[in-house]
Amino acid sequence: MVSLVLFLLIALCPVIMIKAWPFSNPPCPNCGDLAVPYPLSTNDNCGDSRYKVYCNNNKLEFLSATGNYYKILKVDPCNNKLVLQPPLILKETCYSSDVVDGGFLLEEDLPFNISTHNTVMLLNCSESILLSPLNCSSNSICRVFEDKVEEGKGCFGKLCCHYLKDSAMNSHKIRVRVGGCTAYTSLVDWNPDSPPDSWNYGIELQWLPALI
């Protein structure tokens, strides 16, 4: 069975598997409906322990540096990527559920980083953010989010901005805090011409290929 799985994975992702497959350690079993491809690891007996994820009640989750679990929505082993569900914005407020922990934070010594495919919206911001290069204008997509999307209703009329998470920025955190911006969400591969009901919400992470 392991040989068959190995053959299929090599056929699908030849570069990753040839460089990264550690033949002494198999891939992890599925978690609910999601496959857990190598190098992701849900226990010490499978995958690569440096690429730790968690299978909690049949939900595949990622643990942040602040101790918060984020549901994994999608895994793309051929491109070394996974997508996390953004935190909830608490109902009738403009506070993300992880605001008390400063937002989303990755351990810098782990082989994950926030990809450059994320367009981040910061919501309910203080005026100091106007000194930043972010798009805080009336044309920002955050204005559409707070007006057209139910989760954003509590942020309506408050200062907000958006930015593309590019390579010049810190790739290990999305920061929110009381006294700054108190809420955020993120879109993966956002198209400016796409309507809100087609937006792909998520925090896309990429990982460094594992070496044997």
C-alpha positions in Angstrom: 0.0 0.0 0.0 2.8 2.4 0.9 4.5 1.6 -2.4 1.3 2.5 -4.3 0.9 5.8 -2.4 4.5 6.6 -3.1 4.0 5.9 -6.8 1.0 8.1 -7.1 2.6 11.0 -5.2 5.7 10.8 -7.4 3.5 10.9 -10.5 1.6 14.0 -9.2 4.5 16.0 -7.7 7.8 14.6 -9.1 10.1 17.4 -8.0 8.8 17.5 -4.4 8.8 13.8 -3.9 12.1 13.0 -5.4 13.8 15.7 -3.3 11.8 15.4 -0.2 10.4 11.9 0.4 12.0 10.2 3.5 11.4 6.6 2.7 11.7 5.6 6.3 8.7 7.7 7.3 5.3 7.4 5.6 2.8 10.2 5.0 0.2 10.7 7.7 -3.3 9.3 7.4 -6.2 11.5 6.3 -7.7 13.9 8.8 -11.5 14.0 8.2 -11.9 14.8 4.5 -8.4 16.2 4.0 -5.3 14.3 3.0 -2.2 15.1 5.0 0.6 14.9 2.4 4.3 14.7 3.3 6.0 16.6 4.8 3.0 17.6 7.0 3.0 15.7 10.3 0.1 15.0 12.7 2.2 12.6 14.9 5.7 11.4 15.5 5.3 8.3 13.3 4.5 10.1 10.0 5.6 13.0 8.0 8.4 15.3 9.1 8.0 16.6 12.7 9.3 20.1 11.7 6.0 20.5 9.7 3.6 20.0 12.5 -0.1 20.2 12.0 -2.9 18.9 14.2 -5.9 16.6 13.6 -8.5 17.7 16.2 -11.9 16.0 16.0 -11.3 15.2 12.4 -10.4 18.8 11.5 -6.9 19.5 10.3 -5.6 22.6 12.1 -2.5 24.7 12.3 -1.1 26.0 15.6 0.1 29.6 15.7 3.0 30.9 17.8 0.4 32.4 20.2 -1.4 29.1 20.8 -4.4 29.6 18.6 -5.6 26.8 16.3 -6.6 27.8 12.7 -8.6 25.4 10.5 -6.8 24.2 7.4 -9.1 24.6 4.4 -6.9 23.3 1.7 -3.5 21.7 1.2 -1.6 21.9 -2.1 1.4 19.6 -1.8 2.6 20.2 -5.4 3.2 23.9 -4.6 4.1 23.6 -0.9 1.1 25.6 0.2 -1.9 25.4 2.6 -4.7 27.8 3.3 -6.0 28.6 6.8 -9.5 29.9 7.7 -9.1 33.5 8.9 -10.3 34.2 12.4 -13.9 35.2 13.0 -14.7 38.8 13.5 -16.9 38.7 16.6 -20.6 39.3 15.8 -21.8 42.9 16.0 -18.2 44.1 16.8 -15.1 44.9 14.8 -12.7 42.7 16.8 -11.0 39.5 15.4 -11.2 36.6 17.8 -7.4 36.6 18.1 -7.0 40.3 18.7 -6.0 39.7 22.4 -3.0 37.7 21.1 -2.0 40.4 18.6 -3.4 38.6 15.5 -1.7 35.8 13.5 1.9 35.0 14.3 4.2 32.3 13.0 7.2 30.9 14.8 10.1 32.3 12.7 12.3 29.1 13.1 9.6 26.9 11.5 9.6 26.2 7.7 6.4 28.2 7.1 5.7 31.7 6.0 2.8 33.8 4.9 2.7 33.8 1.1 2.6 36.8 -1.2 -0.8 35.8 -2.5 -2.6 37.2 0.4 -4.5 40.5 0.3 -5.1 41.5 3.9 -7.8 43.9 5.1 -7.2 45.7 8.4 -10.3 47.0 10.1 -11.3 49.5 12.8 -7.9 51.2 12.7 -6.5 54.2 14.5 -5.6 57.3 12.4 -1.9 56.5 12.8 -2.2 54.0 10.1 -2.7 56.9 7.6 1.1 57.4 7.9 1.6 53.9 6.3 1.8 53.1 2.6 -1.4 50.9 2.8 -4.5 51.7 0.8 -6.8 53.4 3.2 -8.8 55.3 0.6 -12.5 55.2 -0.2 -11.5 52.8 -3.0 -10.0 50.2 -0.6 -11.7 46.8 -0.8 -12.2 46.9 2.9 -15.0 49.4 2.2 -16.8 46.8 0.0 -16.2 44.2 2.8 -17.8 46.2 5.5 -20.7 47.3 3.3 -21.5 44.1 1.4 -20.3 41.2 3.6 -22.3 40.3 6.7 -19.2 39.6 8.8 -17.9 43.1 8.1 -21.1 45.0 9.2 -19.8 45.7 12.6 -16.8 47.6 11.0 -19.0 49.9 8.9 -17.8 53.5 8.8 -14.6 52.8 10.7 -11.1 53.5 9.3 -9.8 50.5 7.3 -7.1 49.6 4.8 -5.9 46.8 2.6 -2.5 45.7 1.3 -0.9 42.8 -0.6 1.4 40.8 1.6 4.5 41.2 -0.5 8.0 40.0 0.0 9.2 43.3 1.5 6.9 42.8 4.5 7.3 40.6 7.6 6.2 37.2 6.4 5.5 35.8 9.8 2.6 37.9 11.2 -0.6 39.8 10.5 -0.8 42.2 13.4 -3.9 43.6 15.1 -4.2 45.2 18.5 -6.4 47.5 20.6 -5.2 51.0 19.8 -4.2 50.0 16.3 -6.4 47.9 14.0 -8.7 45.5 15.9 -9.8 43.2 13.2 -8.6 41.7 9.9 -9.4 39.2 7.2 -7.5 37.9 4.2 -8.2 36.9 0.6 -6.1 34.6 -1.5 -5.4 35.5 -5.1 -7.9 38.4 -5.0 -9.0 39.8 -8.3 -10.0 43.5 -8.2 -12.8 42.8 -10.7 -14.4 39.9 -8.7 -17.6 40.4 -6.8 -17.6 39.8 -3.0 -19.5 36.6 -3.2 -16.7 35.0 -5.2 -13.8 36.1 -2.9 -11.6 33.3 -1.6 -11.1 34.0 2.1 -8.0 32.5 3.6 -4.5 32.9 4.9 -2.2 31.1 2.5 1.0 29.7 4.0 3.9 28.2 2.0 6.5 25.9 3.4 10.1 25.2 2.5 10.6 21.8 0.8 11.8 19.1 3.3 15.2 17.5 2.7 16.0 13.9 3.3 
